Amino acid sequence: MKYFELRIQPVPEGICILSMDVTERKKAKEQRTKFIQGLEEMLYLTSLKVGQPISNILGLSDLLADETLDQVELKEICDFMKESAMQLDEFTTELSTFIHNLKKQ
């Protein structure tokens, strides 16, 4: 399939029709649109998947300031922090794969 842009102009002998192949320009525009949509999706996913673990880590770090915590409570807080950090690490891998696939398109 090809895309053409036509320009018609009157001349004394009749009309002049200029036909230009704009297929590559059209394809480039479609690719750019898909790329921008991919970036928007990536930003949305980032805000969702990064926000919660960061909030968890910040809240847990506030709990660590409590000097009355015993070893069991400290271990639980550390486990929750580790879980949040693992979620961030998992998302980083997903994000790298997403970007790699987006570049392929």
Buried (B, 14 or more C-beta within 10 A) or exposed (E): EEEEEEEEEEEEEEEEEEEEEBEEEBEEEEEEEEEEEBEEEBEEBEEEBBEEBEEBBEEBEEBEEEEEBEEEEEEEBEEBBEEBEEBBEEBEEEBEEBEEEBEEE
